[in-house]
Amino acid sequence: MNFWGLNMFHIDGVWAFAGADYVYLALVLLLDLLALYIGRTFTRKI
């Protein structure tokens, strides 16, 4: 699978099912949004 070079992130074993790269990408985006949200709330308290 080579969709925008996502095969670089593909891990055999755990992610060895169809659409695993999309799930991994969604998790990365979700973590980015979570980190951004935490960063904004943290900077407001300072």
Backbone as XML, in Angstrom:
<?xml version="1.0"?>
<chain id="A" units="angstrom">
  <residue number="1" name="MET">
    <atom name="N" x="0.836" y="-1.188" z="0.000"/>
    <atom name="CA" x="0.000" y="0.000" z="0.000"/>
    <atom name="C" x="0.876" y="1.245" z="0.000"/>
  </residue>
  <residue number="2" name="ASN">
    <atom name="N" x="0.698" y="2.083" z="-1.003"/>
    <atom name="CA" x="1.481" y="3.310" z="-1.073"/>
    <atom name="C" x="0.546" y="4.465" z="-1.360"/>
  </residue>
  <residue number="3" name="PHE">
    <atom name="N" x="-0.055" y="4.994" z="-0.301"/>
    <atom name="CA" x="-1.001" y="6.092" z="-0.426"/>
    <atom name="C" x="-0.414" y="7.295" z="0.284"/>
  </residue>
  <residue number="4" name="TRP">
    <atom name="N" x="0.092" y="8.260" z="-0.487"/>
    <atom name="CA" x="0.811" y="9.409" z="0.055"/>
    <atom name="C" x="2.001" y="8.975" z="0.893"/>
  </residue>
  <residue number="5" name="GLY">
    <atom name="N" x="2.604" y="7.840" z="0.563"/>
    <atom name="CA" x="3.777" y="7.366" z="1.280"/>
    <atom name="C" x="3.465" y="6.848" z="2.661"/>
  </residue>
  <residue number="6" name="LEU">
    <atom name="N" x="2.208" y="6.416" z="2.892"/>
    <atom name="CA" x="1.844" y="5.940" z="4.217"/>
    <atom name="C" x="2.449" y="4.579" z="4.523"/>
  </residue>
  <residue number="7" name="ASN">
    <atom name="N" x="3.024" y="3.931" z="3.496"/>
    <atom name="CA" x="3.626" y="2.625" z="3.752"/>
    <atom name="C" x="4.853" y="2.744" z="4.651"/>
  </residue>
  <residue number="8" name="MET">
    <atom name="N" x="5.376" y="3.952" z="4.809"/>
    <atom name="CA" x="6.510" y="4.150" z="5.711"/>
    <atom name="C" x="6.085" y="3.949" z="7.161"/>
  </residue>
  <residue number="9" name="PHE">
    <atom name="N" x="4.816" y="4.248" z="7.447"/>
    <atom name="CA" x="4.320" y="4.148" z="8.812"/>
    <atom name="C" x="3.726" y="2.779" z="9.109"/>
  </residue>
  <residue number="10" name="HIS">
    <atom name="N" x="3.653" y="1.945" z="8.063"/>
    <atom name="CA" x="2.982" y="0.659" z="8.234"/>
    <atom name="C" x="3.819" y="-0.282" z="9.084"/>
  </residue>
  <residue number="11" name="ILE">
    <atom name="N" x="3.213" y="-0.844" z="10.108"/>
    <atom name="CA" x="3.901" y="-1.789" z="10.987"/>
    <atom name="C" x="3.291" y="-3.174" z="10.792"/>
  </residue>
  <residue number="12" name="ASP">
    <atom name="N" x="4.093" y="-4.139" z="10.408"/>
    <atom name="CA" x="3.584" y="-5.495" z="10.222"/>
    <atom name="C" x="3.268" y="-6.122" z="11.571"/>
  </residue>
  <residue number="13" name="GLY">
    <atom name="N" x="2.208" y="-6.909" z="11.595"/>
    <atom name="CA" x="1.830" y="-7.572" z="12.842"/>
    <atom name="C" x="0.598" y="-6.914" z="13.432"/>
  </residue>
  <residue number="14" name="VAL">
    <atom name="N" x="0.828" y="-5.834" z="14.177"/>
    <atom name="CA" x="-0.288" y="-5.153" z="14.830"/>
    <atom name="C" x="-1.192" y="-4.492" z="13.797"/>
  </residue>
  <residue number="15" name="TRP">
    <atom name="N" x="-0.573" y="-3.846" z="12.810"/>
    <atom name="CA" x="-1.352" y="-3.115" z="11.806"/>
    <atom name="C" x="-1.509" y="-3.925" z="10.515"/>
  </residue>
  <residue number="16" name="ALA">
    <atom name="N" x="-1.410" y="-5.248" z="10.622"/>
    <atom name="CA" x="-1.452" y="-6.079" z="9.419"/>
    <atom name="C" x="-2.882" y="-6.433" z="9.016"/>
  </residue>
  <residue number="17" name="PHE">
    <atom name="N" x="-3.757" y="-5.410" z="8.960"/>
    <atom name="CA" x="-5.095" y="-5.659" z="8.441"/>
    <atom name="C" x="-5.473" y="-4.542" z="7.482"/>
  </residue>
  <residue number="18" name="ALA">
    <atom name="N" x="-6.492" y="-4.753" z="6.689"/>
    <atom name="CA" x="-6.877" y="-3.801" z="5.653"/>
    <atom name="C" x="-7.292" y="-2.470" z="6.272"/>
  </residue>
  <residue number="19" name="GLY">
    <atom name="N" x="-6.752" y="-1.378" z="5.725"/>
    <atom name="CA" x="-7.107" y="-0.052" z="6.201"/>
    <atom name="C" x="-6.378" y="0.358" z="7.457"/>
  </residue>
  <residue number="20" name="ALA">
    <atom name="N" x="-5.354" y="-0.388" z="7.855"/>
    <atom name="CA" x="-4.641" y="-0.095" z="9.101"/>
    <atom name="C" x="-3.919" y="1.250" z="9.014"/>
  </residue>
  <residue number="21" name="ASP">
    <atom name="N" x="-3.425" y="1.585" z="7.819"/>
    <atom name="CA" x="-2.717" y="2.851" z="7.661"/>
    <atom name="C" x="-3.650" y="4.032" z="7.894"/>
  </residue>
  <residue number="22" name="TYR">
    <atom name="N" x="-4.905" y="3.887" z="7.479"/>
    <atom name="CA" x="-5.874" y="4.964" z="7.700"/>
    <atom name="C" x="-6.178" y="5.113" z="9.186"/>
  </residue>
  <residue number="23" name="VAL">
    <atom name="N" x="-6.261" y="3.987" z="9.891"/>
    <atom name="CA" x="-6.513" y="4.015" z="11.334"/>
    <atom name="C" x="-5.338" y="4.678" z="12.045"/>
  </residue>
  <residue number="24" name="TYR">
    <atom name="N" x="-4.128" y="4.334" z="11.642"/>
    <atom name="CA" x="-2.934" y="4.920" z="12.253"/>
    <atom name="C" x="-2.878" y="6.424" z="11.996"/>
  </residue>
  <residue number="25" name="LEU">
    <atom name="N" x="-3.214" y="6.825" z="10.757"/>
    <atom name="CA" x="-3.211" y="8.243" z="10.410"/>
    <atom name="C" x="-4.250" y="9.000" z="11.227"/>
  </residue>
  <residue number="26" name="ALA">
    <atom name="N" x="-5.431" y="8.395" z="11.408"/>
    <atom name="CA" x="-6.488" y="9.022" z="12.203"/>
    <atom name="C" x="-6.044" y="9.182" z="13.658"/>
  </residue>
  <residue number="27" name="LEU">
    <atom name="N" x="-5.345" y="8.180" z="14.196"/>
    <atom name="CA" x="-4.850" y="8.264" z="15.575"/>
    <atom name="C" x="-3.813" y="9.376" z="15.719"/>
  </residue>
  <residue number="28" name="VAL">
    <atom name="N" x="-2.945" y="9.503" z="14.718"/>
    <atom name="CA" x="-1.924" y="10.552" z="14.764"/>
    <atom name="C" x="-2.573" y="11.933" z="14.725"/>
  </residue>
  <residue number="29" name="LEU">
    <atom name="N" x="-3.579" y="12.098" z="13.849"/>
    <atom name="CA" x="-4.280" y="13.379" z="13.763"/>
    <atom name="C" x="-5.018" y="13.686" z="15.058"/>
  </residue>
  <residue number="30" name="LEU">
    <atom name="N" x="-5.609" y="12.660" z="15.655"/>
    <atom name="CA" x="-6.335" y="12.842" z="16.913"/>
    <atom name="C" x="-5.381" y="13.267" z="18.030"/>
  </residue>
  <residue number="31" name="LEU">
    <atom name="N" x="-4.199" y="12.640" z="18.075"/>
    <atom name="CA" x="-3.205" y="13.007" z="19.085"/>
    <atom name="C" x="-2.698" y="14.432" z="18.862"/>
  </residue>
  <residue number="32" name="ASP">
    <atom name="N" x="-2.574" y="14.833" z="17.586"/>
    <atom name="CA" x="-2.154" y="16.196" z="17.288"/>
    <atom name="C" x="-3.187" y="17.201" z="17.780"/>
  </residue>
  <residue number="33" name="LEU">
    <atom name="N" x="-4.465" y="16.921" z="17.543"/>
    <atom name="CA" x="-5.526" y="17.814" z="18.002"/>
    <atom name="C" x="-5.563" y="17.872" z="19.520"/>
  </residue>
  <residue number="34" name="LEU">
    <atom name="N" x="-5.368" y="16.734" z="20.162"/>
    <atom name="CA" x="-5.376" y="16.675" z="21.620"/>
    <atom name="C" x="-4.206" y="17.483" z="22.195"/>
  </residue>
  <residue number="35" name="ALA">
    <atom name="N" x="-3.033" y="17.341" z="21.599"/>
    <atom name="CA" x="-1.864" y="18.092" z="22.055"/>
    <atom name="C" x="-2.070" y="19.590" z="21.842"/>
  </residue>
  <residue number="36" name="LEU">
    <atom name="N" x="-2.695" y="19.960" z="20.731"/>
    <atom name="CA" x="-2.968" y="21.368" z="20.450"/>
    <atom name="C" x="-3.952" y="21.937" z="21.462"/>
  </residue>
  <residue number="37" name="TYR">
    <atom name="N" x="-4.980" y="21.165" z="21.786"/>
    <atom name="CA" x="-5.980" y="21.594" z="22.761"/>
    <atom name="C" x="-5.362" y="21.758" z="24.150"/>
  </residue>
  <residue number="38" name="ILE">
    <atom name="N" x="-4.541" y="20.787" z="24.546"/>
    <atom name="CA" x="-3.873" y="20.856" z="25.849"/>
    <atom name="C" x="-2.908" y="22.042" z="25.880"/>
  </residue>
  <residue number="39" name="GLY">
    <atom name="N" x="-2.213" y="22.269" z="24.780"/>
    <atom name="CA" x="-1.283" y="23.393" z="24.707"/>
    <atom name="C" x="-1.997" y="24.727" z="24.844"/>
  </residue>
  <residue number="40" name="ARG">
    <atom name="N" x="-3.161" y="24.868" z="24.216"/>
    <atom name="CA" x="-3.903" y="26.126" z="24.299"/>
    <atom name="C" x="-4.446" y="26.360" z="25.700"/>
  </residue>
  <residue number="41" name="THR">
    <atom name="N" x="-4.992" y="25.333" z="26.316"/>
    <atom name="CA" x="-5.540" y="25.491" z="27.662"/>
    <atom name="C" x="-4.416" y="25.736" z="28.665"/>
  </residue>
  <residue number="42" name="PHE">
    <atom name="N" x="-3.258" y="25.134" z="28.425"/>
    <atom name="CA" x="-2.126" y="25.298" z="29.333"/>
    <atom name="C" x="-1.575" y="26.720" z="29.254"/>
  </residue>
  <residue number="43" name="THR">
    <atom name="N" x="-1.524" y="27.272" z="28.034"/>
    <atom name="CA" x="-0.991" y="28.628" z="27.874"/>
    <atom name="C" x="-1.982" y="29.667" z="28.390"/>
  </residue>
  <residue number="44" name="ARG">
    <atom name="N" x="-3.251" y="29.348" z="28.439"/>
    <atom name="CA" x="-4.235" y="30.283" z="28.989"/>
    <atom name="C" x="-4.078" y="30.418" z="30.501"/>
  </residue>
  <residue number="45" name="LYS">
    <atom name="N" x="-3.686" y="29.334" z="31.160"/>
    <atom name="CA" x="-3.563" y="29.349" z="32.620"/>
    <atom name="C" x="-2.332" y="30.129" z="33.072"/>
  </residue>
  <residue number="46" name="ILE">
    <atom name="N" x="-1.346" y="30.253" z="32.199"/>
    <atom name="CA" x="-0.122" y="30.965" z="32.578"/>
    <atom name="C" x="-0.378" y="32.485" z="32.533"/>
  </residue>
</chain>
